[in-house]
């Protein structure tokens, strides 16, 4: 790291990057102990985090490779400068020895034309082909597909996954692959994944409270807490955009 | 630390703009026509190796704010 780069890094971002990459590596190694670490890279206020092997983490069934899982994140500090904010995340599931992706779970915070959290399914499906070829044209995305000369592939569809705050985490994807496909995993992996999921959801809960403090206050009062605004600053607003976004 | 595997704290790599630009130049020299390459990526036409290259490009362009 050169002196100019070192001086320009926000120490909070540097610290959060360490914690995030270390936690992700723990999560993945709970399933695949010899997988490479996640690598955080920072340039000024931006952070990217990806795991080491460019081809992805190899997931096996009965010791034979079945999938590669690739996970990547683009981040910055949140609007309060307290926590990491995820700008984009992508989990890709690729069958081993194939160039074709099978599924992608993506989050794009500033997406305008599709759900911010969505899944792509890559598969030939005659029924979907028919539906997409005969889709209406009242929306921008449907019109874009209608302009194609060929059939739009199913992976062009964005299946919503819970918006900004309620999307699946990496632990959900790994547990699904273990549950559904019998991917090999270490003893205690499921507990580690549950730990990681708990940490993720508690973090998201904090973010949701910031999005909608009014609802949080109402619930806390119903639970018996005494909650009052005591700061001289104006009360934080409800972030309607976050609550309403597809 | 949580989980069954304890991991040594991972130290971030901190890039300068000049370093990031150099990495992007190296990637572009392997890619050739970047617009065509991105168009092929968006229409799922890249093989495994090229998709890894695409991931590297997207990552460095994000860090550079492009």
Interface residues (C-beta under 8 A of the other chain):
Chain A: X1 X2 X4 X5 X6 X8 X9 X14 X17 X18 X21 X22 X23 X25 X26 X27 X29 X30 X33 X37 X38 X39 X40 X41 X42 X43 X44 X46 X47 X48 X50 X54 X55 X70 X72 X74 X87 X88 X94 X99 X100 X101 X122 X153 X155 X186 X187 X188 X189 X191 X192 X195 X196 X199
Chain B: X1 X2 X3 X4 X5 X6 X7 X8 X9 X10 X11 X12 X13 X14 X15 X16 X17 X18 X19 X20 X44 X46 X47 X48 X51 X52 X55 X56 X59 X62 X63 X64 X65
